[in-house]
Amino acid sequence: MFLIKDNLHLPHLPLQAALIDSVCQSLVREKDVLAAVLVGSLAGKRGDRISDADIVIFTTNGFHKKMASTEYRIEFGKDIFYTIDGFHTPLAYFEKHIFYDFTSIEIHYLDLTEPFQLSNPYQVLFDKQSIISSRLTEEPAPKHEDFEVYTVGDDGLIWELFDCIKWLSRNDTELAKQYLKKLATKLESET
């Protein structure tokens, strides 16, 4: 069995490691899934108990659209509290889940033709055709303070507030307040 979690170096975060492993176990044998990469705080070894697992999946032959349909779902083995999904672009689908144990995961399925570069930190989970090296950039990774707000409308508010709760639990009050102010401004402009 392909056990990616043994190579993650996350012994202090077994719940996140299990989520990442679930994704890899579900997708590694799919012929149209070429690579999976962990990004964000877990890849940078800065993650904590409430860090979400951020995974980028590179696909071909329209596999990202298959993930958007109900014909294919990853089984996480635990109850989901909240899910949001949609398309960033016609070539990029995402799904985000919050679980009742306060873990969360973001999975971004990108068609190989979608222009996307990987910044540090990242950790290759699998790369069946050695495509990752051509996707690397020296540009810095996006920062939370630069995130756009309200990108999926009302349906995404739970995720956005969950992010703020995580930041507040880490005593990053300024980041949470800055984000909430941007969100309030956006909400006011929507009415």
N, C-alpha and C positions, 0 to 999 in steps of 0.2 A: 504494500500500500504506500502511496505517495504521501509522506507526512511532512508538510512544509513547516508546521508549527515547531518541529524539533530544530529547525534552522533559523528561527525568528529571533532568538535571543531575547525572549520576553517571558522568562520564568516567573516574574513578579506580576504578570498580567495574563493569567491563564484564560480568562474569559475572552479577551480580545484575540489571543492566539487561536482559540477554538473557532471564533468567527472567521478569521482569515483562512484557517485550514478548511472550513466548510466551503468557502468560495472556491479555493483551489481544488479541493476534491471534486466539486461539482463541475468544474470547467476544464481542468487540465486535459482530459481525454477528448474534448470536443475538437473536431478537426478544424473548425473555423475560429477557434480561440488560439491566438498565436503567443500571447504573453500576458503576464499579470505583474503589476508593480505596486508595492506598498509605498505610499507617500505620506507626508505629514509628520506629526509628532511621534508616532510609533516607529516610523522608519528612521527618525532622527534620535531614537532612544531617549526621548524626552516625555514620552507618554505616561499617563497616570491611570488610575482605576476608571475614570470617566472619559478618557480620550476615546474618540471614535476611530474606527479602523477605516482608513481612506485607501481605496484600491482602484487602480486604473487597469482596465482590461482592453487589450488591443485585439480586434476581431477582423474578419474578412467575410465576404459573401453574404452580407446583410445580417450577420449573427446578432448585431446590436438590436435590430428590429425584432428578432425572435425573442430576445429578452423582454421586450416591451409587450409582447403578447402573453396570453395566459397559458400558452403551450409549454412554457419552460419556466420553472421557478427553482431557486436554490432553497434547499431545506436546511434551516439553521438549528433545528432541534430545540427551539424554545419559543415561548409566546411573544408575539410582536405587539407592542403597544401602539405604534404609529408607523405609517409608511407614506412616503411621498415619492412619486416618480414622474418622469417626463423626458422630453428631448431638449438638450442644450441647443442642438442644431439637428438637421436631418441625418447627420452622420454620427451623432453622439447621444446616447441614452443614459439616464441615471436612475438609480433607485437608492433611497435612504430609509433606514429602519432604526427605530428606537425600540429596545426590548424592555420588558418589565424588570429586568435586573439592572437597569440603568446603563447598559452597554448600548452602543450604536455603531452603525456602519454606513459608509457611503461607497457605492460601487458605480464607477463610470465606465461604460462600454463604448469604446471608440472604434469606428471603422478605420482601417489602416490608412485610408485617404484623408481622414480628418487631421488638419494641421494642429499638432499638439506636441509641445516639448516638455521634457521632464527636467525639473530642477532638483538640486539637493535640498533636503534629504530624500532619498528614495532607496528602496531595497527590492531587487528583482526577486519575485516569487517563483516564476518560471518564464523561460524565453525559448520556445521551441524552434524558432528560426533565426535567432540572433538578431532581432530587430531593434532591441533597446538602445544599443550604442548609437544608432542613427537618430535617436529621439532626444539625446541629451543636450542641455544648454547650460551655460555658465550664469544665465540670468537668475536672480534670486526667486525663490518660491513666493507665491502670493502670501500676503500677511492678512490676518483676520481683520485688522483695522481698515484694510482696503477692499474688503468684500462688499459687493453690491447687496442691497437689502431688497426684500419683497420681490425676489426674482420669479417666484411662481405664484404670487398673489396670496390670497387668504389661505389656500391649501397648505402653504409652506410656513405659516406663522408658528405652528407648534415646534417645528425644527429650529426656527430662528430664536424662539424663546428658550428652547433647550440649550442652544449654544450659549446664550446669555447666562443661564443658570450655571453651566459648567465654568464659565469665566468668573462668575461671582464666587463660586465655591473655591476657586484658586486665588481669591483675593485680588483678582484683576478687575476691580470696580471701574476703573477708567475706561477700559475696553468695552465693558458691558454698557456703561452709560453712553459712550460715544456711539455704539451700535444702536442702542435704543433711541437716541436722538435722531439718527439718520432714518431709522424705521418710522418714527413718529412723523418726521417731515414728509416721508414718502406716502404714508397713510393719509396725511392731510391733503396732499396733492391729488390723491385718488378720489377724494369726495367732491 
